[in-house]
């Protein structure tokens, strides 16, 4: 019989802005570094939640190749274990250490995989992971919108960021499974939808509604359509790289998660220019058109795959 698991999370995003000169660390902004015991007590006692998506900003822990600062991680994850709160370890949330640079760095996937393995070895009792949070959002905001990290606004920058991020996610899953073969990856992606605002806008809206699935298609090994394949190849993805994504996926270990925010719906004009649409499907509580990804992406776990609370 299927079980429902209610969870919450503590935001640990840490992208850079101003061409890398300033980092936005949400844990610092929320004073979590000072108040983490109180935060965990609120989760345990006030909310009575048994599952918490939680991780430390990558830049604080991953100091260099083979170099890690586990001091704060040992304290927090040790406390979660003592409280019998099940963590979903969030390993990379929108930012990388300064020494890696940004998501254009082709070394990032293998470096991140080494970090994921080191984390799994340090905390072998952790079973649930989100290796890279919201891969499409991260690539879009960093390399298409120019808001974060590399702050690029180009299709080539977007594809480079996307392929490095998704490859990092896949290699990290392999690394974690080498230590914890029963690991489960609770992945998180935004639920984008593009509305054509006139009949001539239908083709660009349809194009964007295919592009929104690229992170999931590559992560789960689903062949993209011909237009998306041309887009990827024209902007730097090699045939060898594409074959990697089609052959190295681990979707049988994954649970797909979809985030919905008001900003996820966009209006599109005939030139492909987008603007915020507000809640259209969302306000109707009809998320089906937004979530209508291909069936490959969904994987339902039976009861025995989910961690049981202590003492049961």
FENSUL-V38935 format. One record per run of one state. SS is the DSSP state (@ for helix, = for strand, . for the rest). FROM is the first residue (numbers start at 1). TO is the last residue. Records with the same first field share a line. If there is no record, write none. Layout:
SS: FROM-TO + FROM-TO
This chain:
.: 1-6 + 10-15 + 18-21 + 24-25 + 30-31 + 47-50 + 55-57 + 65-66 + 69-70 + 83-85 + 93-107 + 123-127 + 133-134 + 144-154 + 180-183 + 191-192 + 197-198 + 212-213 + 221-225 + 235-238 + 248-250 + 260-261 + 269-273 + 277-287 + 292-294 + 298-302 + 306-312
=: 7-9 + 16-17 + 22-23 + 51-54 + 62-64 + 67-68 + 86-92 + 128-132 + 184-190 + 193-196 + 254-259 + 265-268 + 274-276
@: 26-29 + 32-46 + 58-61 + 71-82 + 108-122 + 135-143 + 155-179 + 199-211 + 214-220 + 226-234 + 239-247 + 251-253 + 262-264 + 288-291 + 295-297 + 303-305
